[in-house]
């Protein structure tokens, strides 16, 4: 897909990978619709993008857990640009708590944002994407291939996203709509700082070594390349590719390896 002059909707665009995606797609000539709850921040990003790259960029306040907000996001995009070429379901939150300690509402919140937010936006955008034979992207995670301790709700939501996108891809094999599942490894962003604890409150700090992770800008570039190439799946790190492979062939050994990794994190939940 040639990206110049395309229209992309990006959820969770106020920070982290979403913000990097906004700049990366704009750099490639894409007009971008930025969606998130932080409207003032979105407006600042949209103005900066227009100033730097000369493309059109609009901000739409949207809580992806609210179905009406998602419908409004797509309607506003059509009103402004008349079409949609790319939908990037990026909005997401994480958690950090053992299942035995966590309030069930924490898991519901993870599913509402990470899974249902993607479903709502895709549902309303799909008629336009069928017209444009465009791209649907889900920013998933290696946690969608391997359950991670202390992240039961996060893994469940990403497994659900992966299954949704996989089924959607098969449904659209003959329509020309491109469906891509993008799975970054651990990425330096604020997702761990805002991860919910057992009571549903942001933990406020990362428990992993952020400086050793890939940057959100690197992730954004790989996703944009994937859209251009109409890739099926992106697993972005060597660690991630190894995890996917081991989960197929020696899952029991992988369980032990994953346990050992998370047992070493700061303030580990595994005793």
PyMOL commands that set and color helices and strands:
alter all, ss='L'
color gray80, all
select helices_A, chain A and resi 16-27+39-53+67-81+104-132+142-144+152-171+210-212+216-229+238-249+251-263
alter helices_A, ss='H'
color red, helices_A
select strands_A, chain A and resi 7-11+31-36+57-61+86-89+135-139+178-183+187-188+214-215+233-235
alter strands_A, ss='S'
color yellow, strands_A
deselect
rebuild
show_as cartoon
